[in-house]
Amino acid sequence: AQARDEMSPGEDRRELELLQGRLELRRDNPQRAHRALVGVADRMAADDPDRAAEVLLEASIARMMAGDVHGIWRTGQRAMDLATGRDPVLRAAAQLVTAQGLIAAGLGARGEPLMRDGARQARGLTRTPPSVEGVAQSAHIALFADLYDEAEAILDWLERAARTAGAAGNLGMPLAVRARAHMRRGRLTEGLAAGYEALDLAEQTGQLSLVAHALGTLSEIEALLGREADCRAHAGRAMELAHGQLADLAAVYPLSALGLLEYSLDRIDAAVEVLARADQALERLGMVDPAFLPVRNLLIEALARAGETEEATRLLDEYETRVERMARPTWRDAAARCRALLAGEDEYEAAFARVLALHDAVQAPPFARGRTLLALGARRRRSRRRGAAREPLTQALAHFEAIGAAVWAATARRELELAGAPAGEEERQAPAPPGLDELTAQELRVALHVGRGMTNRQVAGALFVSTRTVEAHLRQIYRKLGLRSRTELARVVAGPQPAGA
């Protein structure tokens, strides 16, 4: 403000206005930030189109924060049109941001080829792109579109560039998305470590919108792990930020986490209320793709459990139509599980058989498979087929225990008891816990890095700490877990592998 006041009328104010737009973005004023950044890009377009494209990609972050999916792809498309093609980093970034907006707006047929090609370009890049948050969000959207390899390639690029440059401020968003990638693949401990690192970096660098994003992801992982107090605390803080200056999109993630937690704890009425709010928020934002968070399918399951079969059936009819229209193979099994839950007594076996076949076809993650097996076993038990119920329930328990989904594992054990499983049989199916719950967030990060073979110096560089700090954490890790060597730590970190992962 002082610089602006002291400038003469003829001076070029673009760089100052660019800085002001960036500050508004970091202060979580997306509307003001977007106006400022687009205004600067307009004035740069004629004489420096590549720079204008870079500024537009930053403006797309403001659209992302506001949940304006159409605004994201239109801003990205304009950046693509302006980019001259001389800079491969700019070209890839513009393409990925455009792709994420198209997919989020339900235009996957246009967006997914762009995403695949942009991820292919990302594999050879080492320089940090403009709009790190926007490109990282592209990886986030790629996960929802079942483009797991593409998401990993984008995240690898962003993390490699940030760590090489020592740019801690550029790591938070990629790590928050990496946490979700781990979660979707059943690697909950690794997801927890990445989520906490993202949160720490976001807080240290004062990025409030990223703090909210990391908190939302952490709360979802904690819901699966059965960490009720942590889940509620992190979701609550994320909601406070969302109802401050952040847009509705920031509130959807913690709402989804709380809905999952309530459902996991068998508080079905509470789950219906929270999940309905999250589903309505997604509808308001125009995010009609069923891949955007497992909100609608979980809401349908909760309604079915609550006995509201008419509303559950109505929502399921819409959901199935969207799944088929948008050709989401890995969400067909979620829709099929909802249909199986609503099936009659003479139909449910065939319905669940279809779900399991779909799981096999798309290599479903262990949590999804475990949920289906649990639902099948519980249905058989309620149909007085206790012997037939025990096999799927035992398999469900193995899936939940393998990924550390404690609350769901407890539910599977209760169902096994009700199905007449011999005392102790379910415990023999469960792998021994690795003890990683004893570690602090930073100790967990160190343990995972060391357990994968990194040296103390490499770990220090990755976590932006000194080697002495790593050594101190390692001593605590060994003491808490009763270990003596890196080899033993590697075995603990590897842990039991989820069945079917």
ZADO-551991 format. One record per residue (C-alpha): x, y, z; residue in one letter. Coordinates in steps of 0.5 Angstrom, whole numbers, padded with zeros to 4 digits, always signed. Example, Ala and Ser with C-alpha at 12.3 -4.5 7.8 and 13.67 -1.06 7.14 Angstrom:
<vexkes>
+0025-0009+0016A+0027-0002+0014S
</vexkes>
This chain:
<vexkes>
+0000+0000+0000A+0006+0005+0002Q+0009+0003-0005A+0003+0004-0009R+0002+0011-0005D+0009+0013-0007E+0008+0011-0015M+0008+0017-0020S+0002+0016-0025P+0006+0014-0031G+0009+0008-0027E+0008+0001-0029D+0004-0002-0023R+0003-0009-0026R+0008-0012-0021E+0005-0009-0015L-0002-0011-0017E+0001-0018-0018L+0004-0018-0011L-0003-0015-0008Q-0007-0021-0012G-0002-0026-0009R-0003-0023-0002L-0010-0023-0002E-0010-0030-0004L-0006-0032+0002R-0010-0028+0006R-0016-0032+0004D-0020-0027+0000N-0021-0031-0007P-0026-0026-0010Q-0021-0020-0009R-0015-0024-0011A-0018-0027-0017H-0020-0020-0020R-0013-0017-0018A-0010-0023-0022L-0014-0023-0028V-0013-0015-0029G-0006-0016-0029V-0006-0022-0034A-0011-0018-0038D-0005-0012-0038R+0000-0017-0040M-0003-0021-0045A-0001-0017-0051A+0007-0016-0050D+0008-0022-0045D+0003-0028-0046P+0007-0033-0042D+0007-0029-0036R+0000-0027-0037A-0001-0035-0037A+0003-0036-0031E-0002-0030-0027V-0008-0034-0030L-0006-0040-0027L-0005-0037-0020E-0012-0034-0021A-0015-0041-0022S-0013-0042-0015I-0018-0037-0013A-0023-0040-0017R-0021-0047-0014M-0022-0044-0007M-0029-0041-0008A-0031-0048-0011G-0032-0045-0018D-0031-0051-0022V-0033-0048-0029H-0029-0042-0027G-0023-0046-0026I-0023-0049-0033W-0024-0043-0037R-0019-0039-0033T-0014-0045-0035G-0016-0046-0042Q-0015-0038-0043R-0008-0040-0040A-0007-0045-0045M-0009-0041-0051D-0004-0035-0048L+0002-0040-0047A+0007-0040-0053T+0009-0047-0052G+0016-0045-0051R+0016-0047-0044D+0014-0054-0042P+0013-0053-0035V+0008-0048-0037L+0005-0052-0042R+0004-0058-0037A+0001-0054-0032A-0004-0050-0036A-0006-0057-0039Q-0007-0060-0032L-0011-0054-0029V-0016-0054-0035T-0017-0062-0034A-0018-0061-0027Q-0024-0056-0028G-0027-0060-0034L-0027-0066-0030I-0030-0063-0024A-0035-0060-0028A-0037-0067-0030G-0034-0066-0037L-0029-0072-0036G-0029-0074-0044A-0026-0067-0045R-0022-0067-0039G-0019-0074-0038E-0015-0074-0044P-0012-0067-0042L-0010-0070-0035M-0007-0076-0038R-0003-0072-0043D-0001-0067-0038G+0001-0072-0033A+0006-0076-0038R+0009-0069-0039Q+0010-0068-0032A+0014-0074-0031R+0020-0071-0034G+0020-0064-0031L+0024-0062-0025T+0022-0054-0025R+0017-0052-0020T+0011-0050-0024P+0007-0043-0023P+0001-0045-0019S+0003-0050-0015V-0003-0051-0011E-0007-0051-0018G-0003-0057-0021V-0003-0061-0014A-0011-0060-0014Q-0010-0063-0021S-0007-0069-0018A-0013-0069-0013H-0018-0069-0018I-0014-0075-0022A-0015-0079-0016L-0023-0078-0016F-0023-0080-0024A-0019-0086-0022D-0013-0084-0026L-0008-0086-0020Y-0002-0087-0024D-0003-0080-0027E-0004-0077-0020A+0002-0080-0017E+0006-0077-0023A+0004-0070-0022I+0005-0071-0014L+0012-0074-0016D+0014-0068-0020W+0012-0063-0015L+0015-0066-0009E+0021-0067-0013R+0022-0060-0015A+0020-0057-0008A+0025-0061-0004R+0030-0060-0010T+0029-0052-0009A+0028-0053-0001G+0022-0049-0002A+0018-0052+0004A+0012-0047+0002G+0011-0051-0004N+0010-0058-0001L+0004-0057+0003G-0001-0058-0002M+0002-0064-0006P+0003-0067+0001L-0004-0066+0003A-0006-0069-0004V-0001-0075-0003R-0004-0076+0004A-0011-0077+0000R-0008-0082-0005A-0005-0086+0001H-0012-0086+0004M-0015-0089-0002R-0010-0094-0003R-0011-0097+0004G-0004-0094+0006R-0007-0090+0012L-0001-0090+0017T+0003-0087+0011E-0003-0082+0009G-0003-0080+0017L+0004-0078+0016A+0003-0074+0010A-0003-0071+0012G+0001-0068+0019Y+0007-0066+0015E+0002-0062+0010A-0001-0059+0016L+0005-0057+0019D+0008-0054+0013L+0002-0050+0012A+0002-0047+0019E+0009-0045+0019Q+0008-0042+0012T+0001-0038+0014G-0003-0041+0009Q-0010-0042+0012L-0013-0045+0006S-0008-0050+0006L-0009-0051+0013V-0016-0052+0012A-0015-0057+0007H-0010-0061+0011A-0015-0062+0017L-0020-0064+0012G-0016-0070+0009T-0013-0072+0016L-0020-0072+0019S-0022-0077+0014E-0016-0081+0015I-0017-0081+0023E-0025-0083+0022A-0022-0089+0018L-0017-0091+0024L-0022-0090+0029G-0019-0084+0032R-0025-0080+0034E-0023-0075+0038A-0017-0073+0033D-0022-0073+0028C-0028-0069+0031R-0022-0064+0033A-0019-0063+0026H-0026-0063+0023A-0028-0058+0027G-0022-0053+0026R-0023-0054+0019A-0030-0052+0019M-0029-0046+0023E-0024-0044+0017L-0029-0046+0012A-0034-0041+0015H-0029-0036+0016G-0027-0033+0009Q-0026-0040+0006L-0032-0042+0001A-0036-0048+0002D-0032-0053-0002L-0027-0053+0004A-0033-0055+0009A-0035-0061+0005V-0028-0065+0007Y-0029-0064+0014P-0037-0066+0013L-0035-0072+0009S-0030-0074+0015A-0036-0073+0020L-0041-0077+0016G-0036-0083+0016L-0034-0082+0023L-0042-0082+0025E-0043-0088+0020Y-0037-0092+0023S-0040-0091+0030L-0047-0094+0028D-0050-0087+0029R-0054-0087+0023I-0059-0081+0024D-0053-0077+0026A-0049-0080+0019A-0055-0078+0015V-0056-0071+0017E-0048-0069+0016V-0048-0073+0010L-0054-0070+0007A-0051-0063+0008R-0044-0065+0005A-0048-0068-0001D-0052-0061-0002Q-0046-0057-0001A-0043-0061-0007L-0050-0060-0011E-0049-0053-0010R-0042-0052-0013L-0044-0056-0019G-0040-0062-0017M-0044-0067-0020V-0039-0073-0021D-0040-0079-0017P-0033-0079-0016A-0032-0073-0012F-0032-0076-0005L-0036-0082-0003P-0041-0078+0000V-0047-0079-0004R-0046-0087-0004N-0045-0087+0004L-0051-0082+0005L-0055-0088+0001I-0053-0093+0005E-0054-0089+0012A-0061-0088+0009L-0062-0095+0008A-0060-0097+0015R-0064-0092+0018A-0070-0095+0014G-0071-0089+0009E-0072-0094+0003T-0076-0089-0001E-0071-0083+0000E-0065-0088-0001A-0068-0091-0007T-0069-0084-0010R-0062-0082-0009L-0059-0089-0012L-0063-0088-0018D-0060-0081-0019E-0053-0084-0017Y-0053-0090-0022E-0055-0085-0028T-0049-0081-0026R-0044-0086-0025V-0046-0089-0032E-0046-0083-0036R-0039-0081-0033M-0037-0088-0034A-0033-0089-0027R-0032-0096-0027P-0029-0096-0020T-0036-0092-0017W-0040-0098-0021R-0039-0102-0015D-0041-0097-0010A-0047-0096-0013A-0048-0104-0014A-0047-0104-0006R-0052-0099-0005C-0057-0103-0009R-0055-0110-0006A-0057-0106+0001L-0064-0105-0001L-0065-0112-0005A-0070-0116-0002G-0069-0123+0001E-0069-0127-0005D-0065-0122-0009E-0059-0120-0004Y-0054-0126-0006E-0054-0124-0013A-0054-0117-0012A-0048-0118-0007F-0044-0123-0012A-0045-0117-0017R-0041-0112-0013V-0036-0117-0011L-0035-0118-0019A-0034-0111-0020L-0029-0110-0014H-0025-0116-0018D-0026-0112-0025A-0023-0105-0022V-0018-0108-0017Q-0022-0104-0011A-0018-0102-0005P-0019-0106+0001P-0023-0101+0005F-0029-0102-0001A-0028-0109-0001R-0028-0110+0007G-0035-0106+0007R-0038-0110+0002T-0036-0117+0005L-0038-0114+0012L-0045-0112+0009A-0046-0119+0006L-0044-0122+0012G-0049-0118+0017A-0054-0119+0012R-0053-0127+0012R-0053-0127+0019R-0060-0123+0020R-0063-0128+0015S-0061-0133+0020R-0055-0136+0016R-0050-0136+0021R-0045-0141+0018G-0045-0137+0011A-0044-0131+0015A-0038-0132+0018R-0033-0133+0012E-0035-0126+0009P-0034-0123+0016L-0028-0126+0017T-0025-0124+0010Q-0028-0117+0012A-0024-0117+0019L-0018-0118+0015A-0018-0113+0010H-0020-0108+0016F-0014-0110+0021E-0009-0110+0015A-0011-0102+0014I-0012-0100+0021G-0019-0099+0020A-0020-0100+0028A-0028-0098+0028V-0030-0102+0022W-0025-0108+0025A-0029-0108+0031A-0036-0108+0028T-0033-0114+0024A-0031-0117+0030R-0038-0116+0034R-0042-0119+0027E-0037-0125+0028L-0039-0126+0035E-0047-0125+0033L-0045-0130+0028A-0043-0136+0033G-0035-0135+0031A-0031-0139+0036P-0028-0135+0042A-0022-0132+0039G-0022-0134+0032E-0023-0127+0030E-0017-0125+0034E-0013-0130+0030R-0015-0127+0023Q-0012-0120+0025A-0005-0119+0024P-0001-0116+0030A-0001-0109+0031P+0006-0105+0029P+0006-0100+0035G+0006-0094+0030L+0001-0091+0034D+0006-0090+0040E+0009-0085+0035L+0009-0077+0035T+0007-0074+0028A+0014-0073+0027Q+0017-0079+0029E+0012-0083+0025L+0015-0079+0019R+0022-0081+0021V+0020-0088+0022A+0017-0089+0015L+0023-0085+0011H+0028-0089+0015V+0024-0096+0014G+0024-0095+0007R+0032-0094+0007G+0033-0087+0007M+0040-0085+0011T+0039-0080+0016N+0042-0074+0012R+0037-0076+0007Q+0031-0076+0012V+0034-0069+0014A+0033-0066+0008G+0026-0069+0006A+0024-0066+0013L+0028-0060+0013F+0031-0061+0020V+0038-0063+0022S+0041-0070+0022T+0042-0069+0030R+0034-0068+0030T+0033-0074+0026V+0038-0078+0030E+0034-0076+0037A+0027-0078+0034H+0030-0085+0031L+0033-0086+0039R+0026-0085+0041Q+0023-0089+0036I+0027-0095+0037Y+0025-0094+0045R+0018-0094+0044K+0017-0100+0039L+0023-0104+0043G+0027-0104+0036L+0035-0104+0036R+0036-0104+0028S+0034-0100+0022R+0032-0107+0019T+0027-0109+0025E+0024-0102+0023L+0024-0103+0016A+0020-0110+0018R+0015-0106+0022V+0014-0100+0017V+0012-0105+0012A+0007-0108+0016G+0002-0113+0014P+0000-0112+0007Q-0008-0111+0006P-0011-0117+0002A-0013-0115-0005G-0009-0109-0005A
</vexkes>
